[in-house]
Amino acid sequence: MKLFVSGSKSISVLPDEVKAILDEHIALGTEFLVGDCYGVDAAVQGYLELKEYSNVTIYYSGEFPRNNFATGVKVHSCAESAKGLTGSEFQYVKDIQMAQDCDTALMIWDGKSKGTAENIRRVKEMGKPYRIINED
């Protein structure tokens, strides 16, 4: 199973509820698909590193991941598809790829982040199961 984990840049500390969900997926051997942004992406990467869990793929749109706090993980470059794009459109390339590649999704949302809202919309439109943890 592949779990797309996404969330707001404003959230840098994972709630206990999210840690419990991540722990359940670690026990199942789930592959985590995580972006390279600060906020939730970086916090999830750090948590998985703390747990010494390496069944993780970090997706990025640039030349290299902006953040990669996990040892021994895979990286997935979306740079070719993002070429010529800027701003949020540039970053959405990796988000779209993670939404396509996942079996299910976990969204940790502050209720304001446009990027997380877009990811929720994407997985919903793709008919994939998802869970939203609202954290503000």
MARKE-202876 format. One record per residue: x, y, z negated of N, C-alpha, C in turn. Coordinates in steps of 0.001 Angstrom, whole numbers, padded with zeros to 6 digits, always signed. Each point is the difference from the previous one (the first is absolute). Layout:
N
XYZXYZXYZ ...
//
This chain:
136
+000840-001184+000000-000840+001184+000000+000882+001244+000000 -000428+001014+000736+000714+001273+000074-000887+001099-000568 +000526+000707-001005-000719+001064-000684+000622+001349+000350 -000778+000865+000621+000395+001375+000302-000293+000831-001240 +001047+000577-000601-000177+000856-001168+000278+001435+000425 -000967+000866-000232+000108+001399+000394-000511+000862-001136 +000448+001255-000010-000519+000879-001027+000494+001419+000137 -000494+000792-000869+000239+001440+000024+001424+000353-000425 +000523+001037+000631+001339+000493-000337+000034+000590-001402 -001152+000441-000496-000063+000642-001314+000102-001003-001158 -000108-001280+000300+000028-001035-001047+001381-000646-000018 +000748+000245-001066+001354-000558-000078+000132-001070-001081 -001028-000153-000818-000003-001033-001038-001191-000913+000259 +000267-001293+000093-001074-000949+000288-000836-000270-001240 -001320+000083+000131-000874-000344-001125+000134-001495-000335 -000284-000350-001247+000078-001402-000433-000875-000909+000864 -001156+000496+000426-000900-000787+000839+000679-000388+001322 +000740+000933+000569+000714-000272+001247+001123-001008-000243 +000743+000171-001090+001075-000947-000326-000555-001415-000145 -001165-000132-000632-000624-001315-000175-000358-000615+001357 -000510+000819+000917-000339-000493+001342+001267-000421+000734 +001041+000817-000090+001269-000352+000645+000549-001299-000578 -000080-000152-001321+000469-001228-000647-000761-001227+000498 -001313+000134+000193-000801-001111+000535+000491-000393+001384 +000298+000998+000820+000479-000281+001358+001419-000562-000002 +000829+000448-000925+001336-000582-000136-000122-001487-000300 -000894-000354-000933-000206-001407-000376-000478-000834+001193 -000717+000619+000924-000510-000698+001182+001025-000071+001134 +001099+000745-000142+001006+000026+001054-000366+000904+001167 -000867+000945-000239-000463+000937+001026+001164+000814+000563 -000063+000283+001294+000947+000938+000601-000595+001402-000118 +000773+000922-000573-000429+001380-000169+000467+000828+001184 -000913+000754+000602+000324+000942+001065-000117+001395-000601 +001127+000715-000072+000056+001283-000697+000702+001020+000887 -000463+001251-000071+000646+001075+000730+001233+000507-000721 +000599+001028+000570+001271+000521-000517-000115+001392-000616 -001211+000406-000333-000220+001344-000549+000280+000031-001506 +000051+001203-000549+000060+000132-001454-001411-000219-000540 -000202+000110-001281-001312-000258-000592-000242-001487-000157 -001178-000458+000399-000374-001408-000184+000977-000940+000706 +000387+000321+001234+000922-000886+000727+001263-000257-000821 +000629+001064-000459+001238-000131-000772-000248-000717-001326 -001121+000302-000659-000315-000645-001281-000219-001505+000176 -000683-000397+001074-000225-001426+000262+001329-000679+000315 +000816+000631+000831+001314-000565+000301+000802-000213-001285 +000017+001014-000855+000735-000094-001262-000540-001095-000904 -001318-000137-000051-000607-001034-000840+000365-001389+000515 -000071-000193+001303+000337-001313+000563+001486-000315-000199 +000849+001017+000057+001426-000186-000269+000201-000403-001462 -000712+000676-000901+000078-000324-001427-000389-001460-000243 -000969-000477+000751-000471-001385-000122+000886-000976+000780 +001046+000542+000672+000916-000797+000813-000742-000787+001074 -000998+000659+000584-000842-000609+001031+000422+000561+001352 +000330-000874+000930+000546+000490+001271-000849-000350+001226 -001197-000573-000188-000860-000277+001155-000742+001302+000345 +000794+000947+000481-000452+001365+000224+000512+000464+001360 -000845+000700+000730+000435+000649+001237-000298+001487-000115 +001041+000809+000174-000137+001452-000062-000082+000525+001431 -001089+000695+000282-000253+000565+001331+000409+001471-000001 +000585+000434+001118+000399+001399+000113-000069+000449+001451 -000202+001304+000184-000133+000565+001344+001256+000723+000462 +000894+000324-000910+001201+000763+000350+001159-000892+000419 +001188+000581-000052+001218-000733+000356+000319-001085-001034 -000369+000254-001242+000240-000928-001104-001025+000295-001082 -000235-000922-000931-000978+000254-001063+000408+001197-000867 -000960+000860-000286+000259+001135-000892+000279-000495-001410 -000740-001026-000413+000180-000606-001318+000017-001509+000176 +000982-000632-000607+000069-001459-000041+000668-000359-001320 -000837-000326-000984+000500-000291-001344+000055-001493-000289 -000262-000819+000993-000086-001439-000233+001165-000712+000678 +000568-000962-000697+001145-000759+000486-000474-001229+000766 +000639-000263+001124-000262-001233+000736-001334-000051+000713 -000598+001151+000270-001294+000034+000675+000200+000198+001503 -001052-000261+000754+000037+000250+001438-000404+001451+000242 +000426+000530+001126-000446+001318+000427-000580-000127+001403 -001001+000812+000284-000674-000033+001295-000016+001414+000571 +000792+000205+001040+000078+001317+000625-001134+000201+000993 -000662+001127-000136-001036+000421+000956+000486+001213+000774 +001321+000232-000014+000591+001204+000591-000291+000109+001494 +000049-001102+000717-000239+000046+001445-001413+000496+000299 -000980-000528-000743-001398+000414+000204-000249+001435-000454 +000807+000486-000957-000194+001338-000563+000767+001074+000777 +000814-000419+000945+000839+000940+000754-000853+001103+000632 +000418+001243-000203-000700+001140+000586-001124+000557-000860 -000377-000722-001040-001060+000469-000891+000601+000786-001155 -000821+000828-000656+000462+000766-001157-001057-000030-001096 +000390+000442-001177-000931+000150-001123-000719-001280-000363 -001284+000137-000345-000767-001159-000447-000163-001026+001117 -000088+000442+001242-000114-000954+001119+001220-000917+000044 +001164+000561-000278+001251-000766-000040-000070-001074-001079 -000462+000368-001200-000067-000946-001114-001138-001015+000179 -001078+000413+000667-001137-000910+000189+000379-001227+000817 +001042+000101+000824+000406-001147+000823+000288-001211-000883 +000763+000192-001068+000319-001121-000896-001245-000464-000754 -000872+000941-000373-001225-000351-000714-000925-000850+000869 -000116+000383+001263-000832-000770+000932+000560-001406+000154 +001324-000112+000107+000627-001317+000152-000224-000868-001236 +000119+000578-001192-000243-000768-001227-001454-000451-000075 -000922+000877+000377-001423-000363-000003-000255-001156+000971 +000645+000030+001151-000164-001085+000971+000611-001302-000510 +001146+000090-000681+000740-001193-000413-000538-000660-001266 -000779+000726-000804-000430-000526-001300-001221-000910+000109 -000178-000786-001056-001213-000806-000166-000999+000715-000901 +000537+000786-000929-000813+000736-000969+000789+001236-000429 -000673+000933-000670+000668+001250-000372-000368+000435-001412 +000950+000679-000627-000192+000602-001313+000353+001471+000141 -000962+000871-000297+000196+001436+000120-000078+000636-001386 +001063+000708-000390+000034+000713-001266-000139+001475+000361 -001174+000570-000272-000375+001289+000573-000306+001032-001064 +000469+001224+000234-000296+001113-000906-001303+000701+000379 -000692-000504+001010-001253+000595+000446+000181+001195+000919 +001253+000408+000238+000276+001177+000827+000909-000293+001191 +000879-000956-000142+001004-000284+001027-000647-000369+001334 +000309+000803+001029-000549-000262+001330+000594-001263+000608 +001281-000255-000263+000651-001198+000540-000622-001274-000546 -000250-000030-001295-000626-001186-000603-001434-000139+000494 -000717+001109+000128-001366-000048+000538-000002-000581+001411 +000980+000385+000805+000121-000541+001361+000274-001506-000036 +000849-000428-000919+000299-001430-000107-001233-000801-000423 -000785+000563-000898-001247-000654-000418-000933-000127+001209 -000132+001093+000735-000853-000004+001192+000487-001049+001005 +001303-000061+000210+000567-000947+000976-000313-001453-000356 +000319-000399-001231-000219-001410-000359-001490-000328+000001 -000814+000967-000389-001451-000201+000028-000472-000224+001438 +000454+000850+000921-000381-000144+001412+000504-001314+000592 +001142-000482-000487+000562-001264+000490-000702-001210-000624 -000899+000273-000951-000739-001082-000638+000821-000802-000996 +001051+000602-000514+000865-000705-000956-000455+000297-001421 +000106-000990-000882-000365+000257-001397+000984+000981-000634 -000514+000844-000877+000852+000972-000660-000570+000324-001370 +000874+000516-000829-000404+000426-001344+000587+001380-000233 -000794+000869-000593+000459+001356-000311+000078+000150-001513 +001161+000444-000474+000159+000369-001404+000083+001517-000019 -000986+000649-000597-000012+001451-000089+000812+000435-001204 +000986+000830+000272+000909+000468-001051+000237+001480+000228 -000399+000821-000960+000249+001432+000189+000710+000598-001169 
//
